[in-house]
Amino acid sequence: MKTLAESKGRARNGIAWLILDVVLYLGAVPLFIIGDNNGSLPMTIVASAVLLVAILISASLYMLQPNQAAVLTLFGAYRGTDRGSGLRIANTLYMKKKVSLRVRNFTTTTSKVNDANGNPINIAAVVVWRVADTALATFGVDDFTSYVHTQSESAIRHLARSYPYDSFDNTGATTLIGSTDEVNQGLLRELQERATEAGVEIVEARITDLSYAPEIAEAMLRRQQASAIVAARAKIVEGAVLMVRDAVKALEEGTDGHDSIPLDNDRKATFASNLMVVIASDHPTSPIVNVGTLNR
């Protein structure tokens, strides 16, 4: 089946035709008066013809605002699209359906859907779009505005099922919360594939509302906090090990080879243990003064 595509319609600027129309209306009046006074049937017929032409011109004129188009049809057949602006004129028999070419936007309703891991989440997105092909928008679907809204709701649900909300294993996987740009680009591509049939261009699509569903939000928050604590602890321990190693090395080597303090294995172990406690502890440490020897 041949795909219908937009083509340029036969229409032109209507200013000159408006002036001619006004002249015809003004000229028809005296012709009727003269024909009536003289009882001249030919003059009356001429006046009627002039008036009929003026009426036909009036019926052919229409207005288009900037970023507005008119889809022209003749007895149901598509005859092109007029994208001009201002006063326009086309065949009197043409039906002229106006279509806005302006950029539009809307926010989808917040949907509750399971993510790729099966966790219920709430998600919504804003979609910015405009009509690119007036023929497809008019004849490809029943109502292109409703079509875009419905397909956007469907696309955002499909997107939510394709990715996990978050990743707790730090594998670098794509997630809804952590890979915003990639997810938004995926949403834009999927929406454009769906909207092409309606002659619509998706200008922008991005997630505006994203959260866990209330019934699991508290549990997931605790999980995120636990993961953050574990990650922070690992970083602290890693730094503490480096600090202890450098401290032991500095004690043994001294300053420029002088004032070195040699440590045996037991002293190193005790020093490292005490320093690790001081560095990695969550609470302030209380020093204990040893008044005896190392082993007493």
Secondary structure as a PSIPRED ss2 file (coil, helix, strand):
# PSIPRED VFORMAT (PSIPRED V4.0)

   1 M C   1.000  0.000  0.000
   2 K C   1.000  0.000  0.000
   3 T C   1.000  0.000  0.000
   4 L C   1.000  0.000  0.000
   5 A C   1.000  0.000  0.000
   6 E C   1.000  0.000  0.000
   7 S C   1.000  0.000  0.000
   8 K E   0.000  0.000  1.000
   9 G C   1.000  0.000  0.000
  10 R C   1.000  0.000  0.000
  11 A E   0.000  0.000  1.000
  12 R E   0.000  0.000  1.000
  13 N E   0.000  0.000  1.000
  14 G C   1.000  0.000  0.000
  15 I H   0.000  1.000  0.000
  16 A H   0.000  1.000  0.000
  17 W H   0.000  1.000  0.000
  18 L H   0.000  1.000  0.000
  19 I H   0.000  1.000  0.000
  20 L H   0.000  1.000  0.000
  21 D H   0.000  1.000  0.000
  22 V H   0.000  1.000  0.000
  23 V H   0.000  1.000  0.000
  24 L H   0.000  1.000  0.000
  25 Y H   0.000  1.000  0.000
  26 L H   0.000  1.000  0.000
  27 G H   0.000  1.000  0.000
  28 A H   0.000  1.000  0.000
  29 V H   0.000  1.000  0.000
  30 P H   0.000  1.000  0.000
  31 L H   0.000  1.000  0.000
  32 F H   0.000  1.000  0.000
  33 I H   0.000  1.000  0.000
  34 I H   0.000  1.000  0.000
  35 G H   0.000  1.000  0.000
  36 D H   0.000  1.000  0.000
  37 N H   0.000  1.000  0.000
  38 N H   0.000  1.000  0.000
  39 G C   1.000  0.000  0.000
  40 S C   1.000  0.000  0.000
  41 L H   0.000  1.000  0.000
  42 P H   0.000  1.000  0.000
  43 M H   0.000  1.000  0.000
  44 T H   0.000  1.000  0.000
  45 I H   0.000  1.000  0.000
  46 V H   0.000  1.000  0.000
  47 A H   0.000  1.000  0.000
  48 S H   0.000  1.000  0.000
  49 A H   0.000  1.000  0.000
  50 V H   0.000  1.000  0.000
  51 L H   0.000  1.000  0.000
  52 L H   0.000  1.000  0.000
  53 V H   0.000  1.000  0.000
  54 A H   0.000  1.000  0.000
  55 I H   0.000  1.000  0.000
  56 L H   0.000  1.000  0.000
  57 I H   0.000  1.000  0.000
  58 S H   0.000  1.000  0.000
  59 A H   0.000  1.000  0.000
  60 S H   0.000  1.000  0.000
  61 L E   0.000  0.000  1.000
  62 Y E   0.000  0.000  1.000
  63 M E   0.000  0.000  1.000
  64 L E   0.000  0.000  1.000
  65 Q C   1.000  0.000  0.000
  66 P C   1.000  0.000  0.000
  67 N C   1.000  0.000  0.000
  68 Q E   0.000  0.000  1.000
  69 A E   0.000  0.000  1.000
  70 A E   0.000  0.000  1.000
  71 V E   0.000  0.000  1.000
  72 L E   0.000  0.000  1.000
  73 T E   0.000  0.000  1.000
  74 L E   0.000  0.000  1.000
  75 F C   1.000  0.000  0.000
  76 G C   1.000  0.000  0.000
  77 A E   0.000  0.000  1.000
  78 Y E   0.000  0.000  1.000
  79 R E   0.000  0.000  1.000
  80 G E   0.000  0.000  1.000
  81 T E   0.000  0.000  1.000
  82 D E   0.000  0.000  1.000
  83 R C   1.000  0.000  0.000
  84 G C   1.000  0.000  0.000
  85 S C   1.000  0.000  0.000
  86 G E   0.000  0.000  1.000
  87 L E   0.000  0.000  1.000
  88 R E   0.000  0.000  1.000
  89 I E   0.000  0.000  1.000
  90 A E   0.000  0.000  1.000
  91 N C   1.000  0.000  0.000
  92 T C   1.000  0.000  0.000
  93 L C   1.000  0.000  0.000
  94 Y C   1.000  0.000  0.000
  95 M E   0.000  0.000  1.000
  96 K E   0.000  0.000  1.000
  97 K E   0.000  0.000  1.000
  98 K E   0.000  0.000  1.000
  99 V E   0.000  0.000  1.000
 100 S E   0.000  0.000  1.000
 101 L C   1.000  0.000  0.000
 102 R C   1.000  0.000  0.000
 103 V C   1.000  0.000  0.000
 104 R E   0.000  0.000  1.000
 105 N E   0.000  0.000  1.000
 106 F E   0.000  0.000  1.000
 107 T E   0.000  0.000  1.000
 108 T C   1.000  0.000  0.000
 109 T C   1.000  0.000  0.000
 110 T C   1.000  0.000  0.000
 111 S E   0.000  0.000  1.000
 112 K E   0.000  0.000  1.000
 113 V E   0.000  0.000  1.000
 114 N E   0.000  0.000  1.000
 115 D C   1.000  0.000  0.000
 116 A C   1.000  0.000  0.000
 117 N C   1.000  0.000  0.000
 118 G C   1.000  0.000  0.000
 119 N C   1.000  0.000  0.000
 120 P E   0.000  0.000  1.000
 121 I E   0.000  0.000  1.000
 122 N E   0.000  0.000  1.000
 123 I E   0.000  0.000  1.000
 124 A E   0.000  0.000  1.000
 125 A E   0.000  0.000  1.000
 126 V E   0.000  0.000  1.000
 127 V E   0.000  0.000  1.000
 128 V E   0.000  0.000  1.000
 129 W E   0.000  0.000  1.000
 130 R E   0.000  0.000  1.000
 131 V E   0.000  0.000  1.000
 132 A C   1.000  0.000  0.000
 133 D C   1.000  0.000  0.000
 134 T H   0.000  1.000  0.000
 135 A H   0.000  1.000  0.000
 136 L H   0.000  1.000  0.000
 137 A H   0.000  1.000  0.000
 138 T H   0.000  1.000  0.000
 139 F H   0.000  1.000  0.000
 140 G C   1.000  0.000  0.000
 141 V C   1.000  0.000  0.000
 142 D C   1.000  0.000  0.000
 143 D C   1.000  0.000  0.000
 144 F H   0.000  1.000  0.000
 145 T H   0.000  1.000  0.000
 146 S H   0.000  1.000  0.000
 147 Y H   0.000  1.000  0.000
 148 V H   0.000  1.000  0.000
 149 H H   0.000  1.000  0.000
 150 T H   0.000  1.000  0.000
 151 Q H   0.000  1.000  0.000
 152 S H   0.000  1.000  0.000
 153 E H   0.000  1.000  0.000
 154 S H   0.000  1.000  0.000
 155 A H   0.000  1.000  0.000
 156 I H   0.000  1.000  0.000
 157 R H   0.000  1.000  0.000
 158 H H   0.000  1.000  0.000
 159 L H   0.000  1.000  0.000
 160 A H   0.000  1.000  0.000
 161 R H   0.000  1.000  0.000
 162 S H   0.000  1.000  0.000
 163 Y C   1.000  0.000  0.000
 164 P C   1.000  0.000  0.000
 165 Y C   1.000  0.000  0.000
 166 D C   1.000  0.000  0.000
 167 S C   1.000  0.000  0.000
 168 F C   1.000  0.000  0.000
 169 D C   1.000  0.000  0.000
 170 N C   1.000  0.000  0.000
 171 T C   1.000  0.000  0.000
 172 G C   1.000  0.000  0.000
 173 A C   1.000  0.000  0.000
 174 T C   1.000  0.000  0.000
 175 T C   1.000  0.000  0.000
 176 L C   1.000  0.000  0.000
 177 I C   1.000  0.000  0.000
 178 G C   1.000  0.000  0.000
 179 S C   1.000  0.000  0.000
 180 T H   0.000  1.000  0.000
 181 D H   0.000  1.000  0.000
 182 E H   0.000  1.000  0.000
 183 V H   0.000  1.000  0.000
 184 N H   0.000  1.000  0.000
 185 Q H   0.000  1.000  0.000
 186 G H   0.000  1.000  0.000
 187 L H   0.000  1.000  0.000
 188 L H   0.000  1.000  0.000
 189 R H   0.000  1.000  0.000
 190 E H   0.000  1.000  0.000
 191 L H   0.000  1.000  0.000
 192 Q H   0.000  1.000  0.000
 193 E H   0.000  1.000  0.000
 194 R H   0.000  1.000  0.000
 195 A H   0.000  1.000  0.000
 196 T H   0.000  1.000  0.000
 197 E H   0.000  1.000  0.000
 198 A H   0.000  1.000  0.000
 199 G C   1.000  0.000  0.000
 200 V E   0.000  0.000  1.000
 201 E E   0.000  0.000  1.000
 202 I E   0.000  0.000  1.000
 203 V E   0.000  0.000  1.000
 204 E E   0.000  0.000  1.000
 205 A E   0.000  0.000  1.000
 206 R E   0.000  0.000  1.000
 207 I E   0.000  0.000  1.000
 208 T E   0.000  0.000  1.000
 209 D E   0.000  0.000  1.000
 210 L E   0.000  0.000  1.000
 211 S E   0.000  0.000  1.000
 212 Y E   0.000  0.000  1.000
 213 A C   1.000  0.000  0.000
 214 P H   0.000  1.000  0.000
 215 E H   0.000  1.000  0.000
 216 I H   0.000  1.000  0.000
 217 A H   0.000  1.000  0.000
 218 E H   0.000  1.000  0.000
 219 A H   0.000  1.000  0.000
 220 M H   0.000  1.000  0.000
 221 L H   0.000  1.000  0.000
 222 R H   0.000  1.000  0.000
 223 R H   0.000  1.000  0.000
 224 Q H   0.000  1.000  0.000
 225 Q H   0.000  1.000  0.000
 226 A H   0.000  1.000  0.000
 227 S H   0.000  1.000  0.000
 228 A H   0.000  1.000  0.000
 229 I H   0.000  1.000  0.000
 230 V H   0.000  1.000  0.000
 231 A H   0.000  1.000  0.000
 232 A H   0.000  1.000  0.000
 233 R H   0.000  1.000  0.000
 234 A H   0.000  1.000  0.000
 235 K H   0.000  1.000  0.000
 236 I H   0.000  1.000  0.000
 237 V H   0.000  1.000  0.000
 238 E H   0.000  1.000  0.000
 239 G H   0.000  1.000  0.000
 240 A H   0.000  1.000  0.000
 241 V H   0.000  1.000  0.000
 242 L H   0.000  1.000  0.000
 243 M H   0.000  1.000  0.000
 244 V H   0.000  1.000  0.000
 245 R H   0.000  1.000  0.000
 246 D H   0.000  1.000  0.000
 247 A H   0.000  1.000  0.000
 248 V H   0.000  1.000  0.000
 249 K H   0.000  1.000  0.000
 250 A H   0.000  1.000  0.000
 251 L H   0.000  1.000  0.000
 252 E H   0.000  1.000  0.000
 253 E H   0.000  1.000  0.000
 254 G C   1.000  0.000  0.000
 255 T E   0.000  0.000  1.000
 256 D C   1.000  0.000  0.000
 257 G C   1.000  0.000  0.000
 258 H E   0.000  0.000  1.000
 259 D C   1.000  0.000  0.000
 260 S C   1.000  0.000  0.000
 261 I C   1.000  0.000  0.000
 262 P C   1.000  0.000  0.000
 263 L C   1.000  0.000  0.000
 264 D C   1.000  0.000  0.000
 265 N H   0.000  1.000  0.000
 266 D H   0.000  1.000  0.000
 267 R H   0.000  1.000  0.000
 268 K H   0.000  1.000  0.000
 269 A H   0.000  1.000  0.000
 270 T H   0.000  1.000  0.000
 271 F H   0.000  1.000  0.000
 272 A H   0.000  1.000  0.000
 273 S H   0.000  1.000  0.000
 274 N H   0.000  1.000  0.000
 275 L H   0.000  1.000  0.000
 276 M H   0.000  1.000  0.000
 277 V H   0.000  1.000  0.000
 278 V H   0.000  1.000  0.000
 279 I H   0.000  1.000  0.000
 280 A H   0.000  1.000  0.000
 281 S C   1.000  0.000  0.000
 282 D C   1.000  0.000  0.000
 283 H C   1.000  0.000  0.000
 284 P C   1.000  0.000  0.000
 285 T C   1.000  0.000  0.000
 286 S C   1.000  0.000  0.000
 287 P C   1.000  0.000  0.000
 288 I C   1.000  0.000  0.000
 289 V C   1.000  0.000  0.000
 290 N C   1.000  0.000  0.000
 291 V C   1.000  0.000  0.000
 292 G C   1.000  0.000  0.000
 293 T C   1.000  0.000  0.000
 294 L C   1.000  0.000  0.000
 295 N C   1.000  0.000  0.000
 296 R C   1.000  0.000  0.000
